[in-house]
């Protein structure tokens, strides 16, 4: 899935996610949220980057991904999780 994004990926993990969120590309950007959990930050990224750009959320927990998918879908975002 990540290879589809090319080389311009901003990966955010742990507490650094909150510090870097303001530096995410806003138009035609490609960004990934590593350890996306329930999708709160992924939602913020989607609001900044979509529809022109691409957002991918990754997490090892299928339960967390299900929550993130529900949150993003309810807001009308199609994000690869």
C-alpha positions as CSV (number, residue, x, y, z in Angstrom):
1,X,0.0,0.0,0.0
2,X,2.8,2.5,0.9
3,X,4.5,2.0,-2.5
4,X,1.5,3.7,-4.1
5,X,2.3,6.9,-2.3
6,X,5.7,7.4,-3.8
7,X,8.5,9.0,-1.9
8,X,6.8,12.0,-0.3
9,X,5.5,10.4,3.0
10,X,5.3,12.2,6.3
11,X,5.3,9.5,9.0
12,X,4.2,10.4,12.5
13,X,4.5,8.2,15.6
14,X,4.0,8.8,19.3
15,X,4.1,12.3,20.7
16,X,5.9,13.6,17.6
17,X,2.6,13.3,15.7
18,X,1.1,16.3,17.5
19,X,4.2,18.5,17.0
20,X,4.3,17.6,13.3
21,X,0.6,17.9,12.5
22,X,0.9,21.5,11.6
23,X,3.6,20.8,9.0
24,X,1.6,18.4,6.9
25,X,1.2,19.3,3.2
26,X,-2.1,20.9,2.4
27,X,-2.5,20.4,-1.3
28,X,-1.7,17.2,-3.3
29,X,0.2,16.0,-0.2
30,X,0.8,12.4,0.6
31,X,0.9,11.5,4.3
32,X,0.8,8.5,6.5
33,X,-0.1,8.1,10.2
34,X,1.9,5.2,11.7
35,X,0.2,3.9,14.8
36,X,-3.1,5.7,13.9
37,X,-5.1,4.1,16.7
38,X,-8.7,5.3,16.7
39,X,-8.0,7.8,13.9
40,X,-8.1,11.2,15.6
41,X,-4.9,12.5,14.0
42,X,-5.7,10.7,10.7
43,X,-8.9,12.6,10.6
44,X,-7.0,15.9,11.0
45,X,-4.6,14.9,8.3
46,X,-7.6,14.0,6.0
47,X,-9.1,17.4,6.6
48,X,-5.9,19.1,5.5
49,X,-4.8,16.9,2.6
50,X,-7.9,15.4,1.0
51,X,-9.4,15.3,-1.6
52,X,-6.4,16.3,-3.7
53,X,-3.8,14.3,-1.6
54,X,-3.5,10.9,-0.1
55,X,-3.7,9.7,3.6
56,X,-2.8,6.3,4.8
57,X,-3.4,5.1,8.4
58,X,-1.5,2.1,9.8
59,X,-2.0,0.3,13.1
60,X,-1.3,-3.3,14.3
61,X,-4.7,-3.4,16.0
62,X,-7.6,-4.4,13.8
63,X,-10.0,-3.1,16.5
64,X,-8.3,0.3,16.4
65,X,-8.5,0.4,12.6
66,X,-12.2,-0.5,12.8
67,X,-12.8,2.6,15.0
68,X,-10.7,4.8,12.7
69,X,-12.5,3.5,9.6
70,X,-15.9,4.3,11.3
71,X,-14.8,7.8,12.3
72,X,-13.4,8.7,8.9
73,X,-16.3,7.2,7.0
74,X,-18.8,9.1,9.2
75,X,-17.0,12.3,8.2
76,X,-17.1,11.4,4.5
77,X,-13.4,10.6,4.1
78,X,-12.1,7.7,2.1
79,X,-8.7,6.9,3.7
80,X,-6.7,3.7,3.2
81,X,-6.4,1.9,6.6
